[in-house]
Amino acid sequence: MSDQRQDTCYGKECPFWKRYGKYCPNFVEGEWENKERIRYTTKDCAPKRAMLMSQQIYAHITDARRDYNQMRNATQKILNLAYMDLGPVEPVETIDIKLIEGQQEG
């Protein structure tokens, strides 16, 4: 049975590896055993992938927040323009009404 494993550490091609070697802060070396009891070592940059993913999520949240702020500001400008044309708003007279359920014949 062939192994379908793949290391995510690119070794000598990685700029972190060039600088730090086996002491790279993103490097994780693990040992696994398959069903046939064959042990193998994996080289992984999992912390780096997790960091990049969280940066993407942060960027998405920041963009969504920026869009919301732009929409809020545009809405405020439109409402300000609409109320400028109306002039001062006068109070409206209110009257008390009774609900149908509250009325009793008597």
N, CA, C and O atoms as a MOPAC input file, in Angstrom:
PM7 MOZYME 1SCF
protein

 N      0.83900 1    -1.18300 1     0.00000 1
 C      0.00000 1     0.00000 1     0.00000 1
 C      0.88600 1     1.24900 1     0.00000 1
 O      1.82300 1     1.33700 1     0.79400 1
 N      0.60800 1     2.20000 1    -0.86600 1
 C      1.46600 1     3.37500 1    -0.97700 1
 C      1.00700 1     4.47400 1    -0.01300 1
 O     -0.18000 1     4.61000 1     0.28100 1
 N      1.96100 1     5.23800 1     0.45800 1
 C      1.65500 1     6.35900 1     1.34500 1
 C      1.11300 1     7.52600 1     0.53300 1
 O      1.61200 1     7.83600 1    -0.54800 1
 N      0.09200 1     8.16000 1     1.06900 1
 C     -0.48300 1     9.33000 1     0.41800 1
 C     -0.10400 1    10.59600 1     1.19200 1
 O     -0.78600 1    11.61500 1     1.08600 1
 N      0.95800 1    10.53500 1     1.95200 1
 C      1.33700 1    11.67400 1     2.77600 1
 C      2.12900 1    12.69000 1     1.95500 1
 O      2.72800 1    12.36300 1     0.93100 1
 N      2.11100 1    13.92300 1     2.43400 1
 C      2.84900 1    14.98100 1     1.76500 1
 C      3.30900 1    15.97200 1     2.82500 1
 O      2.50500 1    16.43700 1     3.63300 1
 N      4.57900 1    16.29200 1     2.82700 1
 C      5.10300 1    17.28300 1     3.75300 1
 C      4.69500 1    18.67300 1     3.29600 1
 O      4.63400 1    18.94700 1     2.09800 1
 N      4.41500 1    19.55000 1     4.25400 1
 C      4.07700 1    20.92800 1     3.89600 1
 C      5.24600 1    21.87100 1     4.10000 1
 O      5.14900 1    23.05500 1     3.77800 1
 N      6.34000 1    21.36900 1     4.62600 1
 C      7.55300 1    22.17400 1     4.76200 1
 C      8.34200 1    22.04500 1     3.46300 1
 O      8.59400 1    20.93600 1     2.99200 1
 N      8.73100 1    23.17700 1     2.88700 1
 C      9.42600 1    23.15300 1     1.60700 1
 C     10.94500 1    23.15900 1     1.75200 1
 O     11.67300 1    23.26700 1     0.76600 1
 N     11.41300 1    23.04200 1     2.99600 1
 C     12.84100 1    22.90400 1     3.23600 1
 C     13.66200 1    24.03800 1     2.67500 1
 O     13.41200 1    25.20400 1     2.98000 1
 N     14.63500 1    23.70500 1     1.86100 1
 C     15.61000 1    24.68800 1     1.38000 1
 C     14.99600 1    25.75600 1     0.47900 1
 O     15.62400 1    26.79000 1     0.25200 1
 N     13.80500 1    25.54200 1    -0.03300 1
 C     13.13300 1    26.54900 1    -0.87000 1
 C     12.45600 1    27.62600 1    -0.02700 1
 O     12.15900 1    28.71000 1    -0.52900 1
 N     12.21100 1    27.33600 1     1.24400 1
 C     11.46900 1    28.24300 1     2.12900 1
 C     12.40500 1    29.31600 1     2.69200 1
 O     13.48800 1    28.98900 1     3.17700 1
 N     12.00500 1    30.59200 1     2.63500 1
 C     12.86400 1    31.65000 1     3.18400 1
 C     13.07800 1    31.50900 1     4.68800 1
 O     14.14300 1    31.86300 1     5.19400 1
 N     12.07800 1    30.99500 1     5.41100 1
 C     12.24500 1    30.77400 1     6.84800 1
 C     13.29500 1    29.69300 1     7.09800 1
 O     14.12300 1    29.80900 1     8.00200 1
 N     13.24600 1    28.63300 1     6.27500 1
 C     14.20000 1    27.52800 1     6.43500 1
 C     15.62100 1    28.01300 1     6.13900 1
 O     16.57300 1    27.62100 1     6.81300 1
 N     15.75300 1    28.87100 1     5.11900 1
 C     17.06700 1    29.40700 1     4.78200 1
 C     17.65400 1    30.19700 1     5.95000 1
 O     18.86100 1    30.17700 1     6.19300 1
 N     16.78000 1    30.88200 1     6.65400 1
 C     17.26100 1    31.71900 1     7.75700 1
 C     17.46600 1    30.94400 1     9.04800 1
 O     18.46500 1    31.14900 1     9.73700 1
 N     16.52000 1    30.04400 1     9.39200 1
 C     16.54800 1    29.39000 1    10.69200 1
 C     16.91600 1    27.90700 1    10.65600 1
 O     17.29500 1    27.34500 1    11.68300 1
 N     16.81100 1    27.26500 1     9.48900 1
 C     17.07000 1    25.83700 1     9.40800 1
 C     16.06600 1    25.04300 1    10.24100 1
 O     14.87700 1    25.36000 1    10.24100 1
 N     16.52900 1    24.02200 1    10.94700 1
 C     15.61400 1    23.20200 1    11.76600 1
 C     15.04800 1    23.97200 1    12.95000 1
 O     14.16300 1    23.46700 1    13.64100 1
 N     15.53700 1    25.18000 1    13.20100 1
 C     15.03200 1    25.98500 1    14.32300 1
 C     13.97700 1    26.99500 1    13.85600 1
 O     13.65100 1    27.94500 1    14.56800 1
 N     13.46300 1    26.77600 1    12.67700 1
 C     12.40700 1    27.63500 1    12.13200 1
 C     11.21800 1    27.63400 1    13.08600 1
 O     10.79900 1    26.56900 1    13.53900 1
 N     10.65800 1    28.81600 1    13.40600 1
 C      9.52800 1    28.86200 1    14.34200 1
 C      8.25500 1    28.21500 1    13.79200 1
 O      7.34400 1    27.90300 1    14.55900 1
 N      8.18000 1    28.01000 1    12.47800 1
 C      6.99100 1    27.40400 1    11.87700 1
 C      7.13800 1    25.90900 1    11.64300 1
 O      6.19400 1    25.25300 1    11.20300 1
 N      8.28800 1    25.38000 1    11.92600 1
 C      8.57700 1    23.98400 1    11.60100 1
 C      8.12000 1    23.04300 1    12.71400 1
 O      8.44200 1    23.23700 1    13.88600 1
 N      7.37000 1    22.02800 1    12.32300 1
 C      6.92900 1    20.98400 1    13.24700 1
 C      7.27900 1    19.65100 1    12.61100 1
 O      6.93500 1    19.39400 1    11.45700 1
 N      7.95200 1    18.81900 1    13.35400 1
 C      8.28100 1    17.49300 1    12.85300 1
 C      7.48800 1    16.47800 1    13.66800 1
 O      7.56300 1    16.45800 1    14.89700 1
 N      6.74500 1    15.65400 1    12.98600 1
 C      5.92700 1    14.65300 1    13.66300 1
 C      6.23300 1    13.26100 1    13.17200 1
 O      6.78500 1    13.06900 1    12.08900 1
 N      5.86400 1    12.29100 1    13.98800 1
 C      6.07300 1    10.89900 1    13.59000 1
 C      4.72500 1    10.19100 1    13.61300 1
 O      3.96500 1    10.31100 1    14.57300 1
 N      4.44100 1     9.45700 1    12.55000 1
 C      3.16200 1     8.78200 1    12.38500 1
 C      3.38800 1     7.30700 1    12.09800 1
 O      4.46000 1     6.89000 1    11.66000 1
 N      2.35700 1     6.54500 1    12.35500 1
 C      2.41300 1     5.11400 1    12.07100 1
 C      1.15000 1     4.73800 1    11.30100 1
 O      0.04100 1     5.06000 1    11.72800 1
 N      1.31900 1     4.05100 1    10.15700 1
 C      0.15500 1     3.67200 1     9.36600 1
 C     -0.38400 1     2.30500 1     9.80500 1
 O      0.11300 1     1.70700 1    10.75900 1
 N     -1.39400 1     1.82800 1     9.10300 1
 C     -2.03000 1     0.55900 1     9.48100 1
 C     -1.07100 1    -0.62800 1     9.43000 1
 O     -1.22100 1    -1.59200 1    10.18000 1
 N     -0.09800 1    -0.54600 1     8.54800 1
 C      0.87600 1    -1.64100 1     8.42500 1
 C      2.00100 1    -1.52100 1     9.45500 1
 O      2.98900 1    -2.25300 1     9.39700 1
 N      1.84100 1    -0.60800 1    10.37600 1
 C      2.82400 1    -0.35900 1    11.43800 1
 C      4.14700 1     0.18400 1    10.91100 1
 O      5.19700 1    -0.01600 1    11.52000 1
 N      4.08800 1     0.86200 1     9.79000 1
 C      5.27100 1     1.51400 1     9.24800 1
 C      5.28900 1     2.95000 1     9.76800 1
 O      4.32500 1     3.69500 1     9.59200 1
 N      6.38200 1     3.32500 1    10.40200 1
 C      6.51200 1     4.67200 1    10.95900 1
 C      7.18300 1     5.58700 1     9.94900 1
 O      8.09800 1     5.18000 1     9.23400 1
 N      6.72800 1     6.79900 1     9.90000 1
 C      7.36900 1     7.78300 1     9.04100 1
 C      7.31200 1     9.15300 1     9.69900 1
 O      6.46600 1     9.41900 1    10.55300 1
 N      8.21300 1     9.99800 1     9.29000 1
 C      8.32300 1    11.35000 1     9.84600 1
 C      7.73800 1    12.34300 1     8.84800 1
 O      7.95400 1    12.23800 1     7.64000 1
 N      7.00800 1    13.28800 1     9.37000 1
 C      6.47000 1    14.35200 1     8.51700 1
 C      7.08200 1    15.67500 1     8.93100 1
 O      7.37500 1    15.90300 1    10.10400 1
 N      7.26600 1    16.52900 1     7.96500 1
 C      7.76700 1    17.87800 1     8.20800 1
 C      6.65900 1    18.84000 1     7.81800 1
 O      6.18800 1    18.83000 1     6.68000 1
 N      6.24800 1    19.66300 1     8.75800 1
 C      5.05000 1    20.46800 1     8.56300 1
 C      5.28400 1    21.90600 1     8.98900 1
 O      6.05100 1    22.18100 1     9.91200 1
 N      4.61700 1    22.81000 1     8.30700 1
 C      4.59500 1    24.22700 1     8.67900 1
 C      3.18300 1    24.61200 1     9.11300 1
 O      2.66300 1    25.65100 1     8.70600 1
 N      2.57800 1    23.78300 1     9.92700 1
 C      1.19100 1    23.99900 1    10.35900 1
 C      0.99400 1    25.33800 1    11.05800 1
 O      0.01100 1    26.01900 1    10.76600 1
 N      1.87500 1    25.75300 1    11.96700 1
 C      1.64800 1    27.05300 1    12.60100 1
 C      1.63600 1    28.19500 1    11.58400 1
 O      0.89200 1    29.16300 1    11.74100 1
 N      2.45500 1    28.08000 1    10.55300 1
 C      2.47600 1    29.12400 1     9.52300 1
 C      1.14900 1    29.15200 1     8.77200 1
 O      0.60700 1    30.22400 1     8.50600 1
 N      0.63000 1    27.98400 1     8.43200 1
 C     -0.65600 1    27.92400 1     7.71800 1
 C     -1.76600 1    28.50600 1     8.58000 1
 O     -2.61800 1    29.24800 1     8.09000 1
 N     -1.75400 1    28.16600 1     9.87600 1
 C     -2.78600 1    28.68800 1    10.77600 1
 C     -2.68100 1    30.20500 1    10.88900 1
 O     -3.69800 1    30.89800 1    10.90800 1
 N     -1.46300 1    30.72100 1    10.96400 1
 C     -1.26500 1    32.16500 1    11.04100 1
 C     -1.78100 1    32.84400 1     9.77100 1
 O     -2.45500 1    33.87100 1     9.85200 1
 N     -1.47600 1    32.28600 1     8.61100 1
 C     -1.93500 1    32.87500 1     7.35400 1
 C     -3.45900 1    32.84800 1     7.25200 1
 O     -4.07600 1    33.80000 1     6.77200 1
 N     -4.06000 1    31.74300 1     7.71200 1
 C     -5.51100 1    31.64400 1     7.67600 1
 C     -6.15000 1    32.69100 1     8.59100 1
 O     -7.13700 1    33.32200 1     8.21100 1
 N     -5.60400 1    32.87800 1     9.77800 1
 C     -6.17500 1    33.87400 1    10.68100 1
 C     -5.96900 1    35.28200 1    10.12900 1
 O     -6.81000 1    36.15200 1    10.35600 1
 N     -4.87600 1    35.52900 1     9.41300 1
 C     -4.70000 1    36.82900 1     8.77800 1
 C     -5.74000 1    37.05000 1     7.68300 1
 O     -6.23000 1    38.16700 1     7.51700 1
 N     -6.08300 1    36.00100 1     6.93200 1
 C     -7.11700 1    36.12200 1     5.90600 1
 C     -8.47100 1    36.41300 1     6.52500 1
 O     -9.22800 1    37.23800 1     6.01500 1
 N     -8.78000 1    35.73200 1     7.63300 1
 C    -10.05200 1    35.96400 1     8.31700 1
 C    -10.10000 1    37.39200 1     8.85600 1
 O    -11.12100 1    38.07000 1     8.73600 1
 N     -9.00000 1    37.84400 1     9.44900 1
 C     -8.93300 1    39.20600 1     9.97800 1
 C     -9.13700 1    40.22900 1     8.85700 1
 O     -9.86200 1    41.20900 1     9.02700 1
 N     -8.49400 1    39.99400 1     7.71100 1
 C     -8.64200 1    40.90600 1     6.57700 1
 C    -10.09500 1    40.93800 1     6.09500 1
 O    -10.61300 1    41.99700 1     5.74200 1
 N    -10.74600 1    39.77800 1     6.08400 1
 C    -12.14800 1    39.71600 1     5.66400 1
 C    -13.03700 1    40.50200 1     6.62800 1
 O    -13.91400 1    41.25000 1     6.19400 1
 N    -12.81600 1    40.33700 1     7.92900 1
 C    -13.61800 1    41.06200 1     8.92600 1
 C    -13.38700 1    42.56100 1     8.79000 1
 O    -14.33100 1    43.34800 1     8.85500 1
 N    -12.12300 1    42.95700 1     8.60000 1
 C    -11.79400 1    44.37400 1     8.44000 1
 C    -12.47700 1    44.95200 1     7.20200 1
 O    -13.01300 1    46.05900 1     7.25100 1
 N    -12.46000 1    44.21300 1     6.09600 1
 C    -13.11900 1    44.67800 1     4.86700 1
 C    -14.62300 1    44.80000 1     5.05200 1
 O    -15.22800 1    45.77000 1     4.59500 1
 N    -15.23300 1    43.82200 1     5.72000 1
 C    -16.67600 1    43.86800 1     5.95800 1
 C    -17.03100 1    45.06700 1     6.83000 1
 O    -18.04200 1    45.73100 1     6.60200 1
 N    -16.20000 1    45.33900 1     7.82200 1
 C    -16.44500 1    46.47600 1     8.70200 1
 C    -16.28800 1    47.79300 1     7.94200 1
 O    -17.06100 1    48.72900 1     8.14800 1
 N    -15.29100 1    47.86100 1     7.06600 1
 C    -15.07700 1    49.06500 1     6.25800 1
 C    -16.28800 1    49.29700 1     5.34600 1
 O    -16.75700 1    50.42600 1     5.20700 1
 N    -16.79100 1    48.22000 1     4.72500 1
 C    -17.97200 1    48.33900 1     3.86000 1
 C    -19.18400 1    48.82400 1     4.65200 1
 O    -19.94400 1    49.67400 1     4.18800 1
 N    -19.35300 1    48.27200 1     5.85500 1
 C    -20.47700 1    48.69000 1     6.70200 1
 C    -20.36500 1    50.17700 1     7.03700 1
 O    -21.36300 1    50.89600 1     6.98100 1
 N    -19.17100 1    50.64700 1     7.38300 1
 C    -18.98300 1    52.05800 1     7.72000 1
 C    -19.26600 1    52.95300 1     6.52200 1
 O    -19.87300 1    54.01300 1     6.67600 1
 N    -18.83500 1    52.54300 1     5.32800 1
 C    -19.11800 1    53.33000 1     4.13000 1
 C    -20.62400 1    53.39700 1     3.86400 1
 O    -21.15200 1    54.44200 1     3.48500 1
 N    -21.30700 1    52.26700 1     4.06700 1
 C    -22.76100 1    52.22900 1     3.85700 1
 C    -23.47300 1    53.12000 1     4.87500 1
 O    -24.41700 1    53.83300 1     4.53300 1
 N    -23.01700 1    53.07300 1     6.12200 1
 C    -23.61200 1    53.91000 1     7.16500 1
 C    -23.42500 1    55.38600 1     6.83800 1
 O    -24.36200 1    56.17400 1     6.96900 1
 N    -22.22200 1    55.76500 1     6.41500 1
 C    -21.96100 1    57.17100 1     6.09200 1
 C    -22.78000 1    57.63300 1     4.89100 1
 O    -23.28600 1    58.75500 1     4.88300 1
 N    -22.91500 1    56.78300 1     3.88200 1
 C    -23.72200 1    57.13800 1     2.71100 1
 C    -25.18700 1    57.29800 1     3.09100 1
 O    -25.85700 1    58.22100 1     2.62700 1
 N    -25.68300 1    56.39900 1     3.93500 1
 C    -27.07900 1    56.49100 1     4.38500 1
 C    -27.29500 1    57.77200 1     5.17100 1
 O    -28.31700 1    58.43800 1     5.01000 1
 N    -26.34400 1    58.11700 1     6.01500 1
 C    -26.46600 1    59.34100 1     6.80600 1
 C    -26.49400 1    60.57600 1     5.90000 1
 O    -27.27000 1    61.50200 1     6.13700 1
 N    -25.65300 1    60.59000 1     4.86700 1
 C    -25.64900 1    61.72300 1     3.93700 1
 C    -26.98200 1    61.84300 1     3.21200 1
 O    -27.50800 1    62.94400 1     3.05100 1
 N    -27.52900 1    60.71100 1     2.77500 1
 C    -28.81500 1    60.72500 1     2.05800 1
 C    -29.93100 1    61.22500 1     2.96700 1
 O    -30.75800 1    62.04100 1     2.56000 1
 N    -29.94600 1    60.72900 1     4.19700 1
 C    -30.98900 1    61.16900 1     5.13800 1
 C    -30.83800 1    62.65200 1     5.46900 1
 O    -31.84000 1    63.35900 1     5.58100 1
 N    -29.62600 1    63.12700 1     5.62500 1
 C    -29.41100 1    64.55900 1     5.89100 1
 C    -29.90200 1    65.40400 1     4.73200 1
 O    -30.51400 1    66.44900 1     4.95500 1
 N    -29.65100 1    64.98200 1     3.49700 1
 C    -30.13000 1    65.71900 1     2.32800 1
 C    -31.64900 1    65.71900 1     2.26300 1
 O    -32.25500 1    66.73900 1     1.93600 1
 N    -32.26300 1    64.59700 1     2.56700 1
 C    -33.72300 1    64.49600 1     2.51700 1
 C    -34.35800 1    65.39600 1     3.55900 1
 O    -35.36500 1    66.04200 1     3.27000 1
 N    -33.80500 1    65.45800 1     4.75600 1
 C    -34.38700 1    66.28100 1     5.81300 1
 C    -34.10700 1    67.75500 1     5.59900 1
 O    -34.87300 1    68.58800 1     6.08500 1
 N    -33.04200 1    68.11800 1     4.89000 1
 C    -32.76600 1    69.52900 1     4.60600 1
 C    -33.84700 1    70.10100 1     3.70300 1
 O    -34.24000 1    71.25500 1     3.87400 1
 N    -34.33200 1    69.32500 1     2.75200 1
 C    -35.35300 1    69.80100 1     1.81600 1
 C    -36.71100 1    69.95500 1     2.48300 1
 O    -37.51600 1    70.77000 1     2.03300 1
 N    -36.99200 1    69.20400 1     3.53600 1
 C    -38.29600 1    69.24700 1     4.18100 1
 C    -38.46700 1    70.45800 1     5.08700 1
 O    -39.58700 1    70.88300 1     5.36800 1
 N    -37.37500 1    70.99500 1     5.52900 1
 C    -37.46000 1    72.10700 1     6.47600 1
 C    -37.70700 1    71.56600 1     7.86700 1
 O    -37.61600 1    70.36200 1     8.10300 1
 N    -38.02000 1    72.46500 1     8.78600 1
 C    -38.22200 1    72.00700 1    10.16500 1
 C    -39.46300 1    71.10500 1    10.27300 1
 O    -40.47800 1    71.35100 1     9.62200 1
 N    -39.36800 1    70.10400 1    11.06800 1
 C    -40.46700 1    69.17000 1    11.25500 1
 C    -41.30500 1    69.64100 1    12.43800 1
 O    -40.79700 1    69.84500 1    13.54000 1
 N    -42.60300 1    69.80900 1    12.18200 1
 C    -43.50600 1    70.26200 1    13.24000 1
 C    -44.07500 1    69.05300 1    13.97000 1
 O    -44.23700 1    67.98700 1    13.37500 1
 N    -44.37800 1    69.21200 1    15.24800 1
 C    -44.95900 1    68.09300 1    15.99200 1
 C    -46.31900 1    67.69900 1    15.41600 1
 O    -47.06700 1    68.54900 1    14.93300 1
 N    -46.62000 1    66.44600 1    15.47000 1
 C    -47.87000 1    65.92300 1    14.94400 1
 C    -48.81800 1    65.70200 1    16.11500 1
 O    -48.42700 1    65.20500 1    17.17100 1
 N    -50.07500 1    66.08500 1    15.90300 1
 C    -51.07600 1    65.89200 1    16.95900 1
 C    -51.44500 1    64.41300 1    17.02700 1
 O    -51.66500 1    63.76700 1    16.00300 1
 N    -51.50700 1    63.89400 1    18.24000 1
 C    -51.87600 1    62.49300 1    18.41700 1
 C    -53.22000 1    62.41400 1    19.11700 1
 O    -53.56900 1    63.28400 1    19.91500 1
 N    -53.96600 1    61.37000 1    18.81200 1
 C    -55.24800 1    61.15100 1    19.48500 1
 C    -55.25500 1    59.74900 1    20.06500 1
 O    -54.65700 1    58.82800 1    19.50900 1
 N    -55.92800 1    59.60200 1    21.17400 1
 C    -56.03000 1    58.29100 1    21.79600 1
 C    -57.13000 1    57.50000 1    21.09700 1
 O    -58.18900 1    58.04400 1    20.78000 1
 N    -56.88000 1    56.24100 1    20.86300 1
 C    -57.89000 1    55.37000 1    20.28800 1
 C    -58.02300 1    54.14400 1    21.17500 1
 O    -57.09500 1    53.76100 1    21.88800 1
 N    -59.18100 1    53.55000 1    21.11300 1
 C    -59.41400 1    52.33800 1    21.87400 1
 C    -59.34200 1    51.17100 1    20.92900 1
 O    -59.85100 1    51.22700 1    19.81000 1
 N    -58.70800 1    50.11100 1    21.38300 1
 C    -58.65700 1    48.90400 1    20.59100 1
 C    -60.00400 1    48.22300 1    20.58600 1
 O    -60.75700 1    48.33400 1    21.55400 1
 N    -60.31900 1    47.52800 1    19.52600 1
 C    -61.59200 1    46.83100 1    19.41100 1
 C    -61.74300 1    45.82700 1    20.53800 1
 O    -62.82600 1    45.68300 1    21.10600 1
 N    -60.65600 1    45.13000 1    20.86500 1
 C    -60.73000 1    44.12000 1    21.92300 1
 C    -61.03600 1    44.76100 1    23.28500 1
 O    -61.58400 1    44.10600 1    24.17100 1
 N    -60.68100 1    46.03600 1    23.44600 1
 C    -60.85700 1    46.69800 1    24.74100 1
 C    -62.24000 1    47.30400 1    24.89800 1
 O    -62.59500 1    47.69500 1    26.01000 1
 N    -63.04300 1    47.40400 1    23.83900 1
 C    -64.35100 1    48.01800 1    23.92200 1
 C    -65.37800 1    46.99600 1    24.39600 1
 O    -65.37800 1    45.84400 1    23.96200 1
 N    -66.24400 1    47.43900 1    25.28600 1
 C    -67.31100 1    46.56300 1    25.75400 1
 C    -68.64600 1    47.25700 1    25.52600 1
 O    -68.77900 1    48.46700 1    25.70500 1
 N    -69.62500 1    46.46400 1    25.12800 1
 C    -70.95900 1    47.02800 1    24.92600 1
 C    -71.63300 1    47.11800 1    26.28300 1
 O    -71.54300 1    46.18700 1    27.08300 1
 N    -72.28000 1    48.18300 1    26.54000 1
 C    -72.84900 1    48.24600 1    27.85400 1
 C    -73.91800 1    49.14500 1    27.97700 1
 O    -74.48600 1    49.28400 1    29.06000 1

